[in-house]
Amino acid sequence: MSVNHEGIIAILSSPSGAGKTSLVKEISSKNNFSISISHTTRKPRSNEINGVDYFFVKQEEFKKLISKKKFLEYAKVFNNFYGSSKDVVFNKLDKGENVIFDIDWQGTEQIKKKKLKYKIITIFILPPSRKELFNRLLNRDLNDEKNAMERMKQFDMDVVHWKNYDLVVINDNFNKCYDKIIKYINSKKNNISENYDKNEIGNHVLNLLK
């Protein structure tokens, strides 16, 4: 449990292509949240800027940071490493800044296991349908069907981790999805109990896996 003057941690996770990065940017721009910028060894996409979207580093540099225990969490996804800087995150939280993470379930589990003194809110984002997810992946990866198919295989392994999150939201409408997340974060900030329909989500996940 965090003390009042400390920031809180909000974590958004989702299978690739479900829209978490856009939601993280929207939450950060309209609320008092600083985005945790991850280090990664993957190459930047055409619209990405070093130091804004990610810190793009070579694999050797990333492994040095691992050996020095500089990451709060890190994971290997699609043959690339991703990690969150411990010092940067803690410095912000201790100054009262809220920090929002755009990370996968592996990183979320690592952070939860550390038993940090800060309040942590975890949110999992689901796509409206399997077909919609595939179309989003195709559009994002410039119609690279092979890459999209690889990510769809990973989807089946990632989506089962929804049960380990505080809130699960279906991103069938961006604004509605955003509103649900903000309402939940505000309720948790004020220690108000807020639940979601686990049966509805469970049935939706079963349909996504068909």
C-alpha atoms as one frame of an Amber mdcrd trajectory, in Angstrom:
protein
   0.000   0.000   0.000   1.425   3.358  -0.962   1.611   6.362   1.303  -0.362
   9.418   0.108   2.651  11.358  -1.143   3.902   8.483  -3.327   2.760   7.808
  -6.866   0.890   4.697  -7.960   1.728   2.146 -10.641  -0.804   1.326 -13.365
   0.054  -1.539 -15.712  -1.666  -2.142 -19.060  -1.031  -5.458 -20.772  -2.568
  -7.125 -23.790  -1.807  -9.528 -26.601   0.001  -7.734 -29.433  -2.409  -5.592
 -31.458  -5.182  -5.182 -28.875  -4.535  -1.447 -28.503  -2.785  -1.028 -25.165
  -0.126   1.403 -26.424  -2.747   3.850 -27.756  -4.653   3.600 -24.473  -1.491
   4.200 -22.423  -0.746   7.359 -24.434  -4.318   8.611 -23.999  -4.315   7.950
 -20.248  -0.970   9.704 -19.870  -1.970  12.776 -21.906  -5.276  13.334 -20.082
  -4.361  12.249 -16.550  -1.527  12.606 -14.079   0.470   9.617 -15.377   4.026
   9.465 -16.641   4.701   6.688 -19.164   7.484   4.294 -18.234   9.631   4.257
 -21.384  11.049   0.779 -21.902  14.456  -0.164 -23.233  14.226  -2.529 -26.187
  16.542  -4.314 -28.591  14.017  -4.332 -31.441  14.394  -1.945 -34.356  12.202
   1.190 -34.284   9.141   1.359 -36.510   8.964   4.263 -38.954   6.838   6.399
 -36.613   8.835   5.731 -33.418  11.316   8.101 -31.777  14.218   7.053 -29.541
  13.694   8.325 -25.990   9.987   8.981 -26.598   8.513   5.616 -27.587  11.411
   3.415 -26.421  15.090   3.575 -25.621  16.455   1.554 -28.548  19.645  -0.274
 -27.568  21.868  -3.087 -28.835  21.474  -6.538 -27.308  24.947  -6.345 -25.691
  24.005  -3.122 -23.876  20.688  -4.607 -22.733  22.437  -7.676 -21.293  24.876
  -5.421 -19.411  21.906  -3.637 -17.827  20.451  -7.026 -16.819  23.724  -8.060
 -15.170  23.802  -4.765 -13.244  20.188  -5.396 -12.073  19.035  -2.107 -13.589
  15.581  -3.370 -14.618  12.419  -3.452 -12.549  11.201  -6.029 -15.053  12.308
  -7.355 -18.410  11.191  -9.985 -20.891  12.056 -11.465 -24.254   9.195 -11.132
 -26.745   9.423 -12.132 -30.430  13.224 -12.482 -30.110  13.611  -8.961 -28.747
  14.249  -7.808 -25.172  12.111  -5.209 -23.379  12.814  -3.776 -19.912  11.799
  -0.986 -17.496  14.487   1.044 -15.722  14.258   0.613 -11.952  15.944   3.919
 -11.028  13.805   6.064 -13.364  10.523   4.505 -12.197  11.281   4.668  -8.456
  12.516   8.262  -8.738   9.208   9.334 -10.302   7.070   7.414  -7.799   8.971
   8.796  -4.813   8.352  12.341  -6.112   4.612  11.645  -6.189   4.313  10.989
  -9.930   2.010   8.197 -11.084   3.650   5.831 -13.576   1.865   3.825 -16.269
   3.441   0.763 -17.905   2.852  -0.709 -21.367   4.253  -4.210 -20.747   3.283
  -7.853 -21.221   2.165 -10.419 -18.642   5.751 -11.556 -17.971   6.810  -8.096
 -16.828   3.628  -7.672 -14.814   4.291 -10.882 -12.874   7.857  -9.767 -12.131
   6.686  -6.427 -10.729   3.945  -8.046  -8.614   6.407 -10.546  -7.125   8.700
  -7.756  -5.946   6.183  -6.719  -3.241   6.846  -3.021  -3.808   5.641  -0.383
  -1.331   3.631   1.365  -4.063   0.000   0.725  -4.960  -0.213  -1.329  -8.185
  -3.250  -1.514 -10.508  -3.135  -4.115 -13.302  -5.356  -3.964 -16.397  -5.594
  -6.424 -19.302  -6.925  -5.354 -22.719  -8.684  -7.771 -25.093  -9.522  -7.299
 -28.796 -13.200  -7.470 -29.864 -12.594 -10.483 -32.123  -9.869 -12.644 -33.588
 -10.561 -11.281 -37.082 -10.296  -7.665 -35.892  -7.014  -8.419 -34.144  -5.533
  -9.964 -37.313  -6.605  -6.928 -39.362  -5.008  -4.554 -36.819  -1.764  -6.524
 -36.937  -1.753  -6.472 -40.738  -2.327  -2.701 -40.811   0.344  -2.050 -38.196
   2.964  -4.242 -39.852   2.359  -2.901 -43.380   0.510  -6.020 -44.564   3.290
  -8.359 -43.423   1.110 -11.489 -43.234   3.902 -13.745 -41.969   4.607 -11.424
 -39.043   0.876 -11.079 -38.290   0.451 -14.878 -38.277   3.409 -15.260 -35.890
   1.806 -12.778 -33.498  -1.549 -14.585 -33.727   0.157 -17.789 -32.537   1.622
 -15.871 -29.598  -1.838 -14.424 -28.911  -3.167 -17.863 -27.901  -0.434 -18.129
 -25.242  -0.719 -14.523 -23.985  -4.494 -14.217 -23.680  -4.832 -16.928 -21.001
  -3.118 -14.659 -18.468  -6.145 -12.327 -18.236  -7.193 -13.992 -14.966  -4.176
 -12.537 -13.130  -5.243  -8.900 -13.631  -7.382  -6.569 -11.501  -9.473  -5.413
 -14.464 -10.076  -6.880 -17.930 -11.586  -4.692 -20.669 -12.649  -5.503 -24.243
 -11.359  -2.803 -26.607 -14.326  -2.782 -29.002 -14.715   0.996 -28.683 -11.654
   3.073 -27.791 -13.461   5.823 -25.853 -15.611   3.402 -23.855 -12.572   1.278
 -23.079 -10.661   4.372 -21.936 -13.574   5.510 -19.737 -13.802   2.106 -18.031
 -10.080   2.116 -17.273 -10.104   5.665 -15.835 -13.170   4.901 -13.709 -11.444
   1.804 -12.344  -8.139   3.567 -11.640  -9.928   6.377  -9.798 -11.922   3.922
  -7.694  -8.780   1.984  -6.741  -6.951   5.229  -5.893  -9.739   5.959  -3.419
  -9.821   2.363  -2.105 -13.298   1.750  -3.539 -14.037  -1.853  -4.546 -14.830
  -2.177  -8.261 -15.466  -5.480 -10.070 -16.047  -6.677 -13.622 -18.051  -9.597
 -15.063 -15.536 -12.469 -15.087 -18.028 -14.846 -16.747 -18.549 -12.438 -19.654
 -14.792 -12.044 -20.115 -14.200 -15.790 -19.798 -16.743 -16.488 -22.564 -15.205
 -13.782 -24.740 -11.734 -15.332 -24.338 -13.114 -18.763 -25.311 -14.528 -17.217
 -28.498 -11.198 -15.533 -29.218  -9.427 -18.901 -28.998 -11.773 -20.665 -31.474
